[in-house]
Amino acid sequence: MKIEESNIVETNDYRVIIYPASRPLETKEAKVITEKLFDFLAVWAAHGKSLSSSFKIEKNQFIIICVDEEKEAASGCSIDALGKVMKEIDEKYQLGLFDRMKASFIENGEVKTLKLIDFKNKIRSGELSKEIEVFDFSKNTYLDFLSHFLLPFEKSWAASIK
């Protein structure tokens, strides 16, 4: 069972799984991915019990899956099933959804993604301004996602780069 957009309550702390693409989605890709995820989430279950879930594509580059675990917890098998669907999407469109060795940030109003080593080198050399905002893919609750997914450089994980 899907969480309909109108039923997402900002105070509910849903479990969040973030799949960051290495590039923006093309319109056709986003449409097909949206259809595939709607179909999958409509029947997504844990131990035969429907999972109340939803998703959104944030900034046209990040696929955010939400699960209301107060109703039913996602199990290892259900997470594996989601992973399988996401791997199919990743392989079809070459999005790098499982590559965690990258950094995404906003510079001059535009989402950019670099390999983590290149990001670190550009920060160290001053080639990349510390006036950027940085995305944090490690968020695992909806409230944390809402308040800490995109942070100013100095308040983000990237501030520790020396």
Buried (B, 14 or more C-beta within 10 A) or exposed (E): BBBEEEEBEEEBBBBBBBBBBBBBBEEEBBEBBBEBBEEBBEEBBBEEEBBBBBBEBBBBBBBBBBBBBEBBBBBEEBBEBBBEBBEEBBEEBEBBBEBEEBBBBBEEEEBBBBBBEBBBBBBEEEEBEEEBBBBBBEBEBBBBBEEBBBBEBEEBBBBEBE
